[in-house]
Amino acid sequence: MSSSRYPKHYFIELEEPFLSKQAYINCGYVTHINQFFAQKKVLVKQAVPDKNIYNAERNVQNDPDFPAEKIDYDLILRPFFDVLTEDMVENNGQKNDTLLYIHGMFCDFPPIHALNLQHFEAEYLSKKDFPHARTLSIIYHVNHPYYPKNHRRTAEIANVLAPIFQAFCAFFYKKNGELESKIQVLCHSMGNQLLAHLLKAPPQYQRQNFALFSHFSDKKLFGSVIMAAPDVDSDIFDAGKQFENLPDLAENIQIYFSRTDAPLIASSIFHGKKRLGRHGVPDITTLKSNVYIIDATAVRDNRGWHARANGHIYYHASPTVVRDIQAQFLNKSKVDRLRVLD
């Protein structure tokens, strides 16, 4: 089979059918994209073990009975792993990296998801010199108009997704040892919260310790990690915080922030703490040498009135920022640990 016939866009989706207490994890690939939605082929459909996982009155993070360890995720996910393996083997020695995309709030809506896939295809997958052969989106539902509810549900959702995510990381880590195929990561806004919770899920939701990935080989779990407008605490890389060990898992980390980011101004007020995507880090000298900070405050070329008004989606709306992200993926722009874009 020609590599051009393999899917370009894969997904892990937390599906929550309307008026149903049962949720599902769907894994598959996109067969067609238009301006309204991305048509999907589901290869794996797994019921979420706990029907009450979204009960706001239940403290799911301290529930020792959650049966994550009782499910053989490697077996359940095998049909999806088989398709990915064929894709990677066919592309070995060529473009073969996977761009893992974790979206922010409201970006699970089909038209927005389709728009993002079109952007990734145009700016990364279709570029001859770029290493990306495919995307893998984590799709989850944080679209409630009340921000605090989305913030709380992100942690709950991470508990559901954690064993699935860890199974995929183990799969890709093994393939990176066999083939030239890295995971490159792009997280936007609240997607950084989800990644933080996935990496630091309570023990009962984990299937293995992420620290192991950084000790068994000179290969890192992730290549570049792009954190665009991250809606997380600015001190999240400090000792004891959720991203404390992320630099050990990645070849490099690029943090984009803007002081004029309107949604993160509101988030700062809600949390009563500085946000990484608005203020940057407290002290760059305390971070490991593979962490880079990019100030996008002065960027003025956002396309579209909405992007110009909120200053939050520059990762795909600003040609200046897009070019800089492209340079990160090509390892061409990591000289200054603190850079200012204009």
C-alpha positions as CSV (number, residue, x, y, z in Angstrom):
1,M,0.0,0.0,0.0
2,S,1.3,3.4,-0.9
3,S,2.1,5.7,2.1
4,S,-0.1,8.3,0.5
5,R,-3.1,6.0,1.1
6,Y,-2.6,6.0,4.9
7,P,-4.6,8.4,7.0
8,K,-3.1,11.8,7.8
9,H,-5.2,12.5,10.9
10,Y,-5.9,10.2,13.8
11,F,-7.8,10.9,17.0
12,I,-8.5,9.8,20.5
13,E,-11.9,11.1,21.4
14,L,-13.9,11.1,24.7
15,E,-17.5,10.7,23.3
16,E,-20.4,11.8,25.6
17,P,-23.7,11.0,23.8
18,F,-26.5,13.5,24.5
19,L,-28.8,12.4,27.4
20,S,-26.7,9.4,28.1
21,K,-24.8,8.6,31.3
22,Q,-22.4,6.3,29.5
23,A,-19.3,7.8,27.9
24,Y,-16.9,6.1,25.4
25,I,-13.3,6.3,24.3
26,N,-13.2,6.3,20.5
27,C,-10.0,5.8,18.5
28,G,-9.7,6.0,14.8
29,Y,-8.8,8.3,11.9
30,V,-10.3,11.0,9.7
31,T,-11.4,10.0,6.2
32,H,-12.4,13.4,4.9
33,I,-12.3,17.0,6.0
34,N,-14.5,19.9,4.8
35,Q,-15.2,23.3,6.2
36,F,-17.8,22.0,8.6
37,F,-16.6,18.7,10.0
38,A,-14.1,15.9,9.8
39,Q,-15.6,12.5,8.9
40,K,-14.2,9.8,11.1
41,K,-13.6,6.1,11.0
42,V,-13.8,4.6,14.5
43,L,-11.5,1.6,15.0
44,V,-11.9,1.2,18.7
45,K,-14.9,2.1,20.9
46,Q,-14.4,1.4,24.6
47,A,-17.0,2.2,27.3
48,V,-15.7,4.4,30.1
49,P,-15.6,2.1,33.2
50,D,-17.3,4.5,35.6
51,K,-20.7,5.9,34.4
52,N,-20.6,8.4,37.2
53,I,-17.2,9.8,36.4
54,Y,-18.7,13.2,35.6
55,N,-20.7,13.5,38.8
56,A,-19.5,16.9,40.1
57,E,-20.3,15.9,43.7
58,R,-18.1,12.8,43.6
59,N,-14.4,13.1,44.4
60,V,-13.2,11.0,41.6
61,Q,-9.5,11.9,42.2
62,N,-9.6,10.0,45.5
63,D,-11.6,7.0,44.4
64,P,-9.4,3.9,45.0
65,D,-12.0,1.6,43.2
66,F,-11.6,3.1,39.7
67,P,-10.8,0.0,37.6
68,A,-8.2,1.5,35.3
69,E,-5.6,-1.3,36.1
70,K,-8.2,-4.0,35.4
71,I,-8.5,-3.2,31.7
72,D,-6.0,-4.5,29.1
73,Y,-5.7,-1.3,27.1
74,D,-2.9,-2.8,24.9
75,L,-5.4,-5.5,23.8
76,I,-8.3,-3.1,23.4
77,L,-6.3,-0.6,21.3
78,R,-4.6,-3.2,19.1
79,P,-6.7,-2.5,16.0
80,F,-5.6,1.1,16.2
81,F,-2.0,0.3,17.0
82,D,-1.9,-2.0,14.0
83,V,-3.0,0.7,11.6
84,L,-0.5,3.2,13.1
85,T,2.3,0.6,12.9
86,E,1.6,-0.1,9.2
87,D,1.7,3.7,8.6
88,M,5.0,4.1,10.4
89,V,6.7,1.1,8.8
90,E,5.6,2.4,5.3
91,N,7.0,5.8,6.1
92,N,10.2,4.7,7.8
93,G,13.2,6.6,6.6
94,Q,11.0,9.4,5.4
95,K,8.7,11.9,7.1
96,N,7.5,9.8,10.0
97,D,6.8,12.0,13.1
98,T,3.4,12.3,14.7
99,L,2.1,15.7,15.7
100,L,0.1,15.2,18.9
101,Y,-2.5,18.0,19.2
102,I,-4.4,18.8,22.5
103,H,-7.0,21.5,21.9
104,G,-8.3,24.2,24.3
105,M,-11.7,25.2,25.5
106,F,-14.5,25.1,22.9
107,C,-12.2,23.7,20.2
108,D,-13.9,20.3,20.2
109,F,-16.7,21.8,18.0
110,P,-16.5,20.0,14.6
111,P,-16.0,23.1,12.5
112,I,-13.2,24.3,14.7
113,H,-11.6,20.9,14.8
114,A,-11.8,20.6,11.0
115,L,-10.3,24.1,10.6
116,N,-7.4,23.1,12.9
117,L,-6.7,19.9,10.9
118,Q,-6.7,21.9,7.7
119,H,-4.2,24.3,9.3
120,F,-1.9,21.5,10.4
121,E,-2.0,19.8,7.0
122,A,-1.2,23.1,5.2
123,E,1.5,24.3,7.6
124,Y,3.2,21.1,8.6
125,L,2.2,17.8,6.9
126,S,2.3,19.1,3.4
127,K,5.7,20.9,3.8
128,K,8.4,18.8,2.1
129,D,11.1,19.5,4.7
130,F,8.9,18.9,7.8
131,P,9.1,15.6,9.7
132,H,5.4,15.2,10.3
133,A,3.5,12.4,8.5
134,R,0.4,12.5,10.6
135,T,-1.5,14.2,13.4
136,L,-3.1,12.6,16.5
137,S,-5.8,14.8,18.2
138,I,-7.0,14.3,21.7
139,I,-10.6,15.4,21.5
140,Y,-12.5,16.0,24.7
141,H,-15.5,18.2,25.7
142,V,-14.8,21.4,27.6
143,N,-17.4,23.8,26.1
144,H,-19.5,24.8,29.1
145,P,-20.1,28.6,29.1
146,Y,-19.0,28.6,32.8
147,Y,-15.2,28.5,32.8
148,P,-14.8,27.0,36.3
149,K,-16.8,24.0,35.3
150,N,-14.5,23.4,32.3
151,H,-11.5,23.8,34.5
152,R,-12.8,21.2,37.0
153,R,-13.9,18.8,34.3
154,T,-10.5,18.8,32.7
155,A,-9.0,17.0,35.7
156,E,-11.9,14.5,35.7
157,I,-11.5,13.9,32.0
158,A,-7.8,13.3,32.5
159,N,-8.5,10.5,34.9
160,V,-10.5,8.8,32.2
161,L,-8.0,9.3,29.5
162,A,-4.8,8.7,31.6
163,P,-4.4,4.9,31.0
164,I,-5.3,5.3,27.3
165,F,-2.8,8.2,26.9
166,Q,-0.1,6.2,28.7
167,A,-0.8,3.2,26.5
168,F,-0.2,5.3,23.4
169,C,2.9,6.9,24.9
170,A,4.3,3.4,25.6
171,F,3.4,2.4,22.0
172,F,5.1,5.4,20.4
173,Y,8.1,5.2,22.7
174,K,8.7,1.6,21.6
175,K,8.2,2.5,17.9
176,N,10.7,5.4,18.3
177,G,13.2,2.8,19.3
178,E,12.4,0.6,16.3
179,L,11.7,3.3,13.7
180,E,12.5,7.0,13.2
181,S,9.2,8.3,14.5
182,K,8.9,10.9,17.2
183,I,5.9,12.4,19.0
184,Q,5.9,16.2,18.5
185,V,3.4,18.0,20.8
186,L,1.3,21.1,20.3
187,C,-1.0,22.0,23.2
188,H,-3.2,25.1,23.2
189,S,-4.7,26.9,26.2
190,M,-6.6,24.5,28.4
191,G,-5.0,21.6,26.5
192,N,-1.9,22.3,28.6
193,Q,-4.0,21.7,31.7
194,L,-5.1,18.3,30.3
195,L,-1.5,17.4,29.5
196,A,-0.5,18.4,33.0
197,H,-3.2,16.2,34.6
198,L,-2.4,13.3,32.2
199,L,1.3,13.4,33.3
200,K,0.4,13.6,37.0
201,A,-2.8,11.6,37.3
202,P,-3.5,10.0,40.7
203,P,-1.9,6.6,41.1
204,Q,-5.2,4.7,40.7
205,Y,-5.6,6.0,37.2
206,Q,-2.1,5.3,36.0
207,R,-0.7,2.2,34.3
208,Q,2.9,3.1,34.6
209,N,5.2,5.9,35.8
210,F,6.2,8.5,33.2
211,A,9.6,8.9,34.8
212,L,10.5,5.5,33.3
213,F,10.4,6.9,29.8
214,S,13.4,9.2,30.5
215,H,15.6,6.5,32.1
216,F,15.7,3.5,29.7
217,S,17.1,5.1,26.6
218,D,18.8,8.2,25.3
219,K,15.7,8.7,23.2
220,K,13.1,11.1,24.7
221,L,9.4,10.3,24.8
222,F,8.6,13.6,23.0
223,G,10.5,15.7,20.5
224,S,9.4,19.3,20.6
225,V,6.6,20.3,23.0
226,I,4.9,23.5,21.8
227,M,2.9,25.2,24.6
228,A,0.7,27.9,22.9
229,A,-1.1,30.3,25.2
230,P,-0.9,27.8,28.1
231,D,-3.7,28.3,30.6
232,V,-1.8,26.9,33.6
233,D,0.0,28.4,36.6
234,S,3.2,30.3,35.7
235,D,5.2,28.3,38.2
236,I,4.0,24.9,36.9
237,F,7.7,23.9,36.2
238,D,8.7,24.4,39.8
239,A,9.7,21.5,42.1
240,G,6.7,19.5,43.1
241,K,4.5,21.0,40.3
242,Q,2.9,19.1,37.4
243,F,5.5,19.9,34.7
244,E,8.5,19.5,37.0
245,N,9.6,16.4,35.0
246,L,8.4,17.4,31.6
247,P,11.8,18.7,30.5
248,D,13.2,15.2,31.2
249,L,10.6,13.7,28.8
250,A,11.1,16.1,25.9
251,E,14.0,17.2,23.6
252,N,12.9,20.8,24.0
253,I,9.9,22.8,25.2
254,Q,8.7,26.1,23.6
255,I,6.4,28.3,25.7
256,Y,4.5,31.0,23.9
257,F,2.9,33.8,25.9
258,S,1.3,37.2,25.3
259,R,0.5,39.9,27.9
260,T,-2.5,41.0,25.8
261,D,-4.2,37.5,25.8
262,A,-7.7,38.4,26.8
263,P,-9.0,34.9,27.9
264,L,-5.9,34.5,30.1
265,I,-6.4,37.8,31.7
266,A,-9.8,36.5,32.8
267,S,-8.2,33.2,33.8
268,S,-5.7,35.0,36.0
269,I,-8.5,36.8,37.8
270,F,-10.4,33.5,38.4
271,H,-7.4,31.6,39.6
272,G,-5.8,34.5,41.5
273,K,-2.5,33.4,40.1
274,K,-0.4,34.4,37.1
275,R,-0.9,32.3,34.0
276,L,2.0,30.9,32.0
277,G,0.4,32.0,28.7
278,R,0.1,35.6,29.9
279,H,3.1,36.2,32.1
280,G,5.7,33.6,31.1
281,V,7.7,31.9,33.9
282,P,8.8,33.7,37.1
283,D,12.5,33.0,36.5
284,I,13.9,31.4,33.4
285,T,17.2,30.7,35.0
286,T,15.6,28.1,37.3
287,L,14.4,26.1,34.3
288,K,16.4,23.3,32.5
289,S,18.3,24.4,29.5
290,N,15.9,22.8,27.0
291,V,13.0,25.1,28.0
292,Y,12.5,28.2,25.8
293,I,10.3,31.2,26.3
294,I,8.8,33.2,23.4
295,D,7.1,36.5,24.0
296,A,4.3,37.1,21.3
297,T,2.9,40.2,22.9
298,A,4.0,42.5,20.1
299,V,2.7,40.3,17.3
300,R,0.2,42.3,15.2
301,D,-0.5,40.1,12.2
302,N,-3.3,37.9,13.5
303,R,-5.7,37.0,10.7
304,G,-9.4,37.6,11.4
305,W,-11.1,40.0,13.7
306,H,-11.7,37.4,16.4
307,A,-8.0,36.5,16.6
308,R,-7.1,40.1,16.7
309,A,-9.6,40.9,19.4
310,N,-8.8,38.1,21.9
311,G,-5.1,37.6,21.2
312,H,-5.4,33.9,22.2
313,I,-5.2,31.9,19.0
314,Y,-2.0,33.3,17.5
315,Y,-0.5,29.8,17.2
316,H,-2.4,29.4,13.9
317,A,-3.8,32.9,13.2
318,S,-0.4,34.8,13.1
319,P,2.0,34.1,10.2
320,T,4.8,35.4,12.4
321,V,4.1,32.8,15.2
322,V,3.4,30.0,12.6
323,R,6.8,30.6,11.1
324,D,8.4,30.5,14.5
325,I,6.7,27.2,15.4
326,Q,7.8,25.8,12.0
327,A,11.4,26.8,12.9
328,Q,11.1,24.9,16.2
329,F,10.0,21.7,14.5
330,L,12.9,22.1,12.1
331,N,15.4,22.8,14.9
332,K,16.4,26.2,13.4
333,S,15.4,28.7,16.1
334,K,16.6,27.6,19.5
335,V,19.5,30.0,20.1
336,D,18.0,32.5,22.7
337,R,16.2,31.0,25.6
338,L,14.0,34.1,25.8
339,R,12.9,35.5,22.4
340,V,10.6,38.4,21.5
341,L,8.5,38.2,18.3
342,D,7.2,41.3,16.5
